[in-house]
Amino acid sequence: MARKALPAILAGLLAVLAIFASQAFAATATITVAGTQWGVSSCYIGATEGNVNFNINDFTDLGINTYRVYGGMQRWEAQDDDGSFGTPTIADIKANPAAINWAWWDNVITNPQGGSDYWWSGDANLWHGNARTMLSALHNAGVRVVMTLRNVDNNKNPAWAAQLNPPNTTAGQNEWWEHAFATVYELDVRNNYGIDDWEIHNEPDNSGQGWGGTLADYEAFATLTADAIRYVYATYLPGRTPHIYAPVTTGGSSWPDSLMKAVPSAFDSVDVHDYQSDITSYVTTVHNYMTRPCGCPSGRRTVAATRTHRRASAS
Ligand SMILES: [Ca+2]
């Protein structure tokens, strides 16, 4: 699918990730725009995994050109990939990426448990196929994947990752840095799925979605995650730039404000959820966070974009 860029998007709709699920859609919809331009935005119509099915024809038929995928330890590192907590270290991996058990990673995206890359959702009646099939189909169709990286999911899985939730020990930090590095390296270096959008956890301000730390812990987590992602790009993907999305918080959250002040260089895309029928108020609030003077050393904001999304099915 060709990606279409619009020269300007009016206030009120920077990007809305549409609902991708089997539920019925309204036959008509009303979109209201205001007359004040906020900036220039690319135009995407997106979807979040509903964990029920996968058919690339759904994307092409609906014109969906971005897709949010729930990567993370629950899906691709359900057990510590080398069976030893705390290794390999960050230094080990930087010295030689062969320190990582790539046989694990190659296998997990090829032969998922029960034949389904959604096995971890606990429902056996889900799409049967592996990550390779899904990610290659999306890449070939020109669908831009936003990959979520999380240590623990909404079902508190995987159990072994509880000791790095948050990763506040050296061993835990090694494990998380390794996981973030390995995900990017496996998908973009060992393979070529063309993923450049990385999201740091899901609703960390909502304990029901798995994050076990505080806001300050998340800010450290975001910094650590960004370091691993950017290391892969700087070392193995010359000419490519990752986009890092944070804090992926619930509607009305104050975390974006704090994050932009505390760790402005850890991410370049403000990512918020907004489930209101009228998203104007909170999107305006977040946009105001982004346009105020930030006090960054360079005097410029590091934040490039915001987005909202609404989902029909939580995951
Ligand atoms: Ca390990």
Residues whose N, C-alpha, C, O or C-beta is under 5 A from the ligand:
A	BS01	CA	D80 D81 D82 G83 S84 F85 G86 T87 P88
